[in-house]
Amino acid sequence: MFFELSEQQTMIRNMVRELAEKEIAPKAAELDRNEEFPDEAIKRLAELGILGAIIPEKYGGPGLDTVTYAMMIMEISRACASTGVVTSVHNSLCSWPIMYYGSEEQKDKYLPILARGDRIGAFAATEPDAGSDLGSLSTVAELNGDNYIINGTKTFITSGPRAGIVIVFAVTDRSKGTKGISAFIVESSYKGYKVGSIFEKIGIHASLTSELIFEDMPVPKENLLGKEGDGFKIAMATLDGGRIGIASQAVGIAQAALEESIKYSQARHQFGKPISSFQAIQWMLAEMATKIDAARLLTYQAAIRKDQGARISKEAAMAKLYASETAVEATNNAIQIHGGYGYTREYPVERLYRDARITTIYEGTSEVQKMVIASSLLR
Ligand SMILES: Cc1cc2nc3c(=O)[nH]c(=O)nc-3n(C[C@H](O)[C@H](O)[C@H](O)COP(=O)(O)OP(=O)(O)OC[C@H]3O[C@@H](n4cnc5c(N)ncnc54)[C@H](O)[C@@H]3O)c2cc1C
């Protein structure tokens, strides 16, 4: 595949890179240590239109293409993976399904709020007993007059404690299996909406992850997204796009690990030479760089196809699988190259290693990505 960024894409990439290097990266270690939400960074990203990157101009966003969006998530995640995933979920998992499946009233009401960053967006599918198997949800939504009454518990929700608008999936007709699942636009101000436990995690500490508990929560029936029974289809299509965001996050983390490793290996001397002169180190760097480029190209390929309106389940799964596994390997190698110092908090590679680990799990584990790829091959 031949790939070159357009002049406009290069300009935007440079602008986001500068912002990320100057304003986001310097705070990343401290936010990680304090498990603190990146409020300032999110505010800046909102001011610059990046938080609502994919939202069309008509609804207050810049309406950027998916390649530009992926590039932005790479640059943000290169500086701070937590800020990267908050931005990715806000765009791909909350704004996109409203853009694609929402009624005109829903788009008019919610997209400008999301574009301005007045409320943070989230996506609530996973439950304590329904992870990879999203067809087995327990949360129920029952129509009662003008409202659906939702009861259930969602878990591991990115931005859960901060979210203002959440796409929630619930069963409206259990007899229909996955065709009995529906999607709703839920506001955190609704009665019966509660934030449950906030999880202590290995990495992405500044991205807060929590349970969301719904107890007899009335949701106006006009907040049904698509039709009753469309929920599973909406979840799968949304996750296809979301995987481009997570692949981009993984590329950004891996790129940061490579750059730190190059810098360190040239500065660190052993046996009277920089360790970068040893072939063992050079080979690690060469493999990291090659795999990161391959991951980036797979991610752009999926993004280009998305912009063409093509089906992207296989391409997005390939990008997410390869980029996330590459991020785990590259950050592991980065620690090896840093030796004992890599195992301490003195250098950023330990944070990159912890942050990379989640990318093979959320928005579908690597095993699930392989299932998606294989089912597309064997159709
Ligand atoms: C930090 C974090 C943030 C998250 N953010 C969100 C969010 O914003 N919204 C949301 O809805 N969810 C979110 N999730 C949930 C995430 O998407 C799930 O954790 C993930 O999909 C896996 O589900 P599970 O944890 O229940 O694992 P399980 O499904 O129980 O899987 C456990 C293991 O079994 C394997 N496995 C399962 N089924 C199969 C199979 N058929 N074949 C082979 N292997 C299989 C899996 O690959 C995995 O290795 C988040 C999770 C974390 C940790």
The ligand as a Gaussian input file, in Angstrom:
#p B3LYP/6-31G(d) Opt

LIG

0 1
 C       -9.140000      -0.390000      31.627000
 C      -10.333000      -0.935000      30.923000
 C      -11.181000      -0.078000      30.235000
 C      -12.327000      -0.571000      29.602000
 N      -13.215000       0.288000      29.001000
 C      -14.429000      -0.176000      28.598000
 C      -15.472000       0.743000      28.167000
 O      -15.277000       1.959000      28.120000
 N      -16.687000       0.219000      27.843000
 C      -16.956000      -1.110000      27.880000
 O      -18.079000      -1.501000      27.573000
 N      -15.988000      -2.006000      28.258000
 C      -14.751000      -1.555000      28.628000
 N      -13.782000      -2.436000      29.053000
 C      -14.068000      -3.866000      29.057000
 C      -13.245000      -4.646000      28.034000
 O      -13.682000      -4.365000      26.748000
 C      -13.355000      -6.145000      28.427000
 O      -12.573000      -6.297000      29.611000
 C      -12.841000      -7.046000      27.320000
 O      -13.705000      -7.011000      26.216000
 C      -12.727000      -8.519000      27.802000
 O      -13.845000      -8.926000      28.517000
 P      -13.658000      -9.607000      29.947000
 O      -12.770000      -8.732000      30.745000
 O      -14.989000      -9.940000      30.503000
 O      -12.851000     -10.930000      29.642000
 P      -13.475000     -12.347000      29.200000
 O      -14.433000     -12.174000      28.074000
 O      -13.955000     -13.076000      30.407000
 O      -12.174000     -13.072000      28.641000
 C      -11.200000     -13.694000      29.478000
 C      -10.221000     -14.429000      28.577000
 O      -10.907000     -15.428000      27.804000
 C      -10.656000     -15.226000      26.427000
 N      -11.855000     -15.594000      25.660000
 C      -13.148000     -15.216000      25.881000
 N      -13.937000     -15.761000      24.956000
 C      -13.148000     -16.468000      24.107000
 C      -13.391000     -17.265000      22.943000
 N      -14.608000     -17.425000      22.434000
 N      -12.323000     -17.846000      22.348000
 C      -11.058000     -17.686000      22.849000
 N      -10.773000     -16.956000      23.950000
 C      -11.814000     -16.361000      24.576000
 C      -10.349000     -13.732000      26.301000
 O       -9.624000     -13.455000      25.121000
 C       -9.535000     -13.504000      27.559000
 O       -8.221000     -13.931000      27.348000
 C      -12.601000      -1.970000      29.634000
 C      -11.725000      -2.835000      30.311000
 C      -10.625000      -2.329000      30.963000
 C       -9.745000      -3.280000      31.730000

